Amino acid sequence: MRKIKKHIRYSSPMVNAPNITYFKGQLQLLSRVNASLQKGSLLIIKGPNGTGKSTLLRLLSGLTAQSRGALRGPCKGLSAKQHFLTHTYQLDLELTVHENLRFLCTLYNQKESSFARFLSIAKLTSVEDMKVKYLSEGQKRRVQMIQLALIPAPQWFLDEPVASLDEGAVSILRRIIRRHHQAGGSAVMSTHFPFLSTSVHIVEL
């Protein structure tokens, strides 16, 4: 199995959110939720559908303002130190896989060769020159994982990242997250999938 090289080492701030409450209109979505994200740690948000997992992700990232409680760490809105992965594909469907990744490398001043090894690891070499719109849902998610590995942001916010991934793709995601942690990066994700790590913290909604 090919190894993924270590990433640049980060010194990212902690996100601390004690007693967070959030209302949407008159509807209370979150009530006195406590969550904190340490450097190099993984925070997993668990709960049934409709319990506010995505809302808490947005609060911790700074995309949404809390109604009550103190939130220390993120600025208002996403910064260059943060990356938010949603269910929406951040891909140009009319471009090929290679063109999408090459654009990302140019945007973040990365060498084009930096994504070549990920194409092999993610088993996407055979579709590298195919337009993204022709890929299966699972293949699109694998391209998203490569994007995640290429973006130099120390704080990741991942909304159900395991959705549409097969067992092999989940294994790749584990390796990418492990690599991120080894570099001192942190991640918050909403998922029911077990991620084995000594630095995992869980928030139940």
Summary of the structure (lengths in Angstrom):
residues: 205
radius of gyration: 17.1
end to end distance: 37.5
largest distance: 52.6
contacts: 623
relative contact order: 0.24
helix: 32%
strand: 24%
